[in-house]
């Protein structure tokens, strides 16, 4: 899904572009980049927003998804609400968040993105907004995501705790799209490019994960399941498992 984080359109200091230019030259470069970004925004706004059916689900989503991972770190709550309202008014009907947001991730701010969205959602018709969020994968560092956890896993207990907390922060009783942010098993992600066999570890079986998701669907707390940061082979295996719930394949 194409995502647009409106916060990216805010003028960024030239130092973040790794440009080491003196005085006026640096200022002109910054102004040029700002004009280019504004031009891109205007061009996008002039195009009629399209809506597409998401995979084999019955969800009709805008071709642009609003990314929110800066809410609560780089953006204040007022700025977040302004971006949400502007996007909603322009026809964007799907928001992407995650239990670990905002980024950079840390215990002190974790969940703040959801809280900002949740307070904004209280004044909006729930059936007009599609909420997509993510349950975190295996982590020995982000244990603050769970109550009394030594490690975060993608098993039934972790999945259900994640969803319950997300529902509370987002001020809603159901999630439209839930993604596994990254797998429970070892995979080279977040800067890793090659597989290191020495880092292999036992992982939670797909069947157990899918059973937990199906129970959440049966309880009305989840509509559809997506998979993030996963290889095609594993997604195909997941699709053919008899325990697989309503898994949406975005490319379907």
C-alpha distance (Angstrom), angle and dihedral (degrees) to the residues before:
residue distance angle dihedral
X1 . . .
X2 3.76 . .
X3 3.76 109.3 .
X4 3.78 130.5 -160.9
X5 3.79 121.0 -163.6
X6 3.78 103.5 -166.0
X7 3.78 89.6 -159.2
X8 3.79 86.5 72.7
X9 3.78 88.3 69.5
X10 3.80 91.9 66.1
X11 3.79 111.6 105.3
X12 3.79 108.7 -97.4
X13 3.81 123.4 -149.8
X14 3.77 111.8 -100.8
X15 3.80 91.6 -119.5
X16 3.80 90.0 72.0
X17 3.79 88.6 64.0
X18 3.81 90.6 57.7
X19 3.79 89.6 -118.8
X20 3.78 114.6 151.0
X21 3.78 101.7 -166.6
X22 3.81 125.4 145.1
X23 3.78 125.4 -119.0
X24 3.78 116.9 -54.9
X25 3.80 96.8 17.6
X26 3.80 91.8 57.6
X27 3.81 91.0 46.6
X28 3.81 91.9 51.4
X29 3.80 90.9 48.5
X30 3.79 90.2 52.0
X31 3.82 92.3 49.3
X32 3.81 90.9 48.6
X33 3.79 91.6 53.0
X34 3.81 91.4 47.8
X35 3.82 91.6 51.3
X36 3.79 90.4 48.5
X37 3.80 92.1 52.3
X38 3.82 92.1 48.3
X39 3.78 89.5 49.9
X40 3.80 90.8 52.4
X41 3.80 91.3 49.8
X42 3.82 92.3 50.6
X43 3.80 91.9 47.6
X44 3.79 91.4 51.1
X45 3.81 92.1 46.6
X46 3.80 91.2 53.0
X47 3.80 91.6 57.7
X48 3.78 117.4 85.4
X49 3.79 109.5 -109.9
X50 3.79 112.9 -116.2
X51 3.79 127.4 -146.9
X52 3.78 126.1 -149.6
X53 3.77 136.6 -172.1
X54 3.79 108.7 -108.2
X55 3.79 108.6 -121.9
X56 3.79 110.9 -68.8
X57 3.81 93.5 -25.6
X58 3.80 125.6 104.7
X59 3.80 92.4 -120.5
X60 3.80 117.9 119.1
X61 3.77 106.9 -156.8
X62 3.79 134.8 -178.6
X63 3.78 114.7 -104.6
X64 3.80 88.0 -119.8
X65 3.79 120.6 63.7
X66 3.79 119.5 -161.6
X67 3.79 111.1 -125.3
X68 3.80 114.2 -149.0
X69 3.79 107.5 -179.2
X70 3.83 93.4 118.6
X71 3.82 93.9 57.1
X72 3.79 108.2 114.1
X73 3.80 96.6 17.5
X74 3.80 111.6 46.3
X75 3.81 94.0 12.6
X76 3.79 131.3 52.1
X77 3.78 121.4 -132.2
X78 3.80 91.5 -102.9
X79 3.80 91.1 51.9
X80 3.80 89.8 47.9
X81 3.81 92.1 51.0
X82 3.81 91.1 47.2
X83 3.82 90.8 52.8
X84 3.79 92.4 45.4
X85 3.80 92.7 49.5
X86 3.80 93.6 45.5
X87 3.80 91.9 49.4
X88 3.80 92.5 46.2
X89 3.81 91.0 49.7
X90 3.82 89.8 51.4
X91 3.81 91.1 54.9
X92 3.80 101.9 -98.2
X93 3.79 103.8 143.4
X94 3.81 104.1 174.6
X95 3.80 128.8 73.5
X96 3.79 125.7 -166.9
X97 3.79 120.2 -150.3
X98 3.81 138.8 145.6
X99 3.77 137.1 -148.8
X100 3.81 91.1 -114.5
X101 3.84 96.1 53.1
X102 2.99 141.5 151.2
X103 3.78 106.4 62.6
X104 2.93 135.8 -105.9
X105 3.80 81.7 52.2
X106 3.79 120.2 -131.3
X107 3.77 138.6 149.5
X108 3.80 94.6 -109.8
X109 3.81 95.0 60.1
X110 3.82 103.1 26.1
X111 3.81 111.6 132.1
X112 3.79 95.0 14.9
X113 3.80 91.9 114.7
X114 3.81 90.4 57.3
X115 3.80 91.7 47.4
X116 3.80 91.7 54.2
X117 3.80 90.5 48.9
X118 3.79 92.1 45.2
X119 3.79 93.9 54.3
X120 3.80 90.1 48.0
X121 3.81 90.8 48.2
X122 3.79 91.7 58.7
X123 3.80 90.1 76.2
X124 3.81 96.6 43.2
X125 3.83 132.3 79.4
X126 3.81 104.5 -100.2
X127 3.79 94.8 -144.5
X128 3.82 91.3 57.6
X129 3.81 95.0 58.4
X130 3.81 123.7 67.7
X131 3.79 111.4 -152.3
X132 3.79 118.4 -155.2
X133 3.78 117.9 -176.3
X134 3.79 138.8 160.8
X135 3.78 139.5 -127.1
X136 3.78 111.0 -142.3
X137 3.79 121.5 -113.9
X138 3.79 129.8 -133.9
X139 3.80 112.4 -32.8
X140 3.76 135.8 161.1
X141 3.79 91.7 -175.4
X142 3.81 104.1 49.1
X143 3.79 94.9 57.4
X144 3.82 89.4 134.1
X145 3.82 86.5 78.3
X146 3.80 89.6 75.5
X147 3.78 136.4 45.4
X148 3.81 110.9 -100.4
X149 3.81 95.0 -17.5
X150 3.79 125.7 159.7
X151 3.80 90.5 -168.3
X152 3.81 135.0 5.0
X153 3.80 113.8 -120.4
X154 3.80 136.2 175.1
X155 3.78 96.0 -118.1
X156 3.80 130.1 123.4
X157 3.81 96.0 -88.1
X158 3.81 94.0 48.2
X159 3.81 93.8 44.1
X160 3.79 93.1 51.1
X161 3.80 94.3 45.0
X162 3.80 89.8 49.3
X163 3.79 93.2 50.8
X164 3.81 94.8 45.9
X165 3.79 91.7 51.8
X166 3.80 92.3 45.2
X167 3.80 91.4 51.4
X168 3.79 90.4 52.1
X169 3.81 94.9 48.5
X170 3.80 93.2 44.6
X171 3.82 92.9 49.3
X172 3.78 93.1 -128.7
X173 3.79 138.2 110.9
X174 3.81 97.3 -137.6
X175 3.79 141.5 32.4
X176 3.79 119.3 -138.3
X177 3.80 98.5 -155.8
X178 3.79 126.7 16.3
X179 3.78 122.1 -171.5
X180 3.78 132.6 -170.3
X181 3.80 97.5 -124.9
X182 3.81 92.9 -149.6
X183 3.80 131.3 -14.1
X184 3.78 128.3 -82.9
X185 3.78 91.0 -130.0
X186 3.79 122.8 72.0
X187 3.80 114.1 -80.5
X188 3.83 129.0 160.2
X189 3.82 101.3 -106.2
X190 3.80 138.3 139.7
X191 3.79 94.3 44.2
X192 3.79 98.7 -20.2
X193 3.80 114.8 121.3
X194 3.79 105.2 172.4
X195 3.78 132.3 46.9
X196 3.81 115.4 -105.9
X197 3.80 108.7 -158.3
X198 3.81 91.9 -163.0
X199 3.82 88.8 67.9
X200 3.80 93.7 58.6
X201 3.80 113.7 128.3
X202 3.81 136.0 174.0
X203 3.80 110.6 -87.7
X204 3.78 138.6 -160.6
X205 3.85 108.7 -90.5
X206 3.80 117.0 -110.8
X207 3.80 88.9 -123.7
X208 3.82 91.7 61.9
X209 3.78 92.4 47.4
X210 3.80 93.0 48.9
X211 3.78 92.0 48.8
X212 3.81 89.8 55.8
X213 3.80 91.6 49.3
X214 3.78 91.5 48.7
X215 3.79 90.6 53.4
X216 3.80 89.8 53.3
X217 3.80 90.1 50.1
X218 3.80 90.3 49.6
X219 3.81 89.2 51.5
X220 3.82 90.7 53.0
X221 3.80 93.8 -117.0
X222 3.80 95.7 112.8
X223 3.79 133.9 35.6
X224 3.79 106.5 -175.3
X225 3.78 139.7 8.0
X226 3.79 125.0 -139.4
X227 3.80 131.2 180.0
X228 3.80 123.2 -131.0
X229 3.82 127.7 -167.1
X230 3.79 93.2 5.9
X231 3.79 131.4 132.0
X232 3.80 120.5 -111.3
X233 3.80 93.9 -118.0
X234 3.80 92.7 58.8
X235 3.80 92.5 45.7
X236 3.80 90.0 52.8
X237 3.80 90.6 51.1
X238 3.78 89.0 49.9
X239 3.79 92.5 51.4
X240 3.79 92.1 54.6
X241 3.79 97.2 47.9
X242 3.82 112.5 108.3
X243 3.83 90.1 -134.2
X244 3.79 92.8 58.7
X245 3.83 112.1 124.8
X246 3.78 124.4 -155.8
X247 3.77 95.4 -42.3
X248 3.77 113.3 179.8
X249 3.78 117.6 -145.0
X250 3.83 105.3 -155.5
X251 3.79 90.8 -154.9
X252 3.79 94.2 47.8
